[in-house]
Amino acid sequence: MATDRLLDGRLKIRHLVLVTAIADEGTIVRAAESLHITQPVVTRGLREVEELLGVPLFERLPRGVTPTEYGRSFIDRARSVLAELRTAGEEVRLLQSGQLGTVTVGTHLAGSNLLLPRAIAALKAEHPRLTVVVREGTPDTLQQLLLAGDLDLTVGRLSPTVPVRLEQERLHQEPIRLVARAGHPVHGRPKVSLADLVAYPWIFPVAQTALRAELEAVFFHEGIPLPADRVECTSMLTLRNLLVSTDVIAALPMFIAVDDRELRILPTPLSSIRRSVGVTMLKDRAPSAATAALLVHLREEGARLAEAEREYAQSERRDLA
């Protein structure tokens, strides 16, 4: 199929709306109902797209339809195009009213404690009428929301591999350190190995996260079993409350503990775990005015945190000397 056939005027926006509605609803009938049009109109529109592409987008089943391999690929792109058009229309409306718009950010743990809040504070000081929506979730959930066009960018730990449609920009590196409450009994010891800490309760990241895999690798490398008494948690609010009120130990991005007077970093090294913190965005989607404005402040705050991390590392080396 020549790509030009998609640009010669035969493919309409309504075709993209139709195929995404069919994918969302799972049947032609429900798609028609959701769009407030008749079933024959939906059927005819789908046939037009499939004839234009030369491939079936859906497999017809007794109780509905399911996207084919071609359909999944085309529907993902259709969603992106529709998200871009909605964004463009919203930007025009906001510019007409003298506003900059809205930026929707996804975040998970790293970056959510200092980088993102500082950048948002600076952004709002500059653009008070700009709306920032922050959505928290696991890295894989946020990635899917970004690919679907429901997020403008994500802020947090960068992944070693991402889908080809995404691009990452590193803003600073943040070591992972073991953390406990300020009054934890382990702080009185001059030297604390990982084996010394296994008897205490722990908070671990949930399974299938990069940090969980890296933490397990540290225990395996040192020949130490995972703590038997542990909670698996991704909620920062729950995690912090457990840290300050019990004797649990957790592996956290360094700045979370440095910035919290009720927490202290343990001297036990986790030198093999470092986090590259930054932003992840869609390659084929130009940032909106609101997103571009937030990016400016994220880069500035990232540079400040990178310098702070270097100074903290130098201070630790002096203390050990």
PyMOL commands that set and color helices and strands:
alter all, ss='L'
color gray80, all
select helices_A, chain A and resi 3-6+13-25+28-35+39-53+69-96+115-126+139-147+185-188+194-197+210-221+236-245+254-258+289-320
alter helices_A, ss='H'
color red, helices_A
select strands_A, chain A and resi 58-61+64-67+102-108+131-136+153-157+166-181+202-204+230-232+249-253+263-265+274-282
alter strands_A, ss='S'
color yellow, strands_A
deselect
rebuild
show_as cartoon
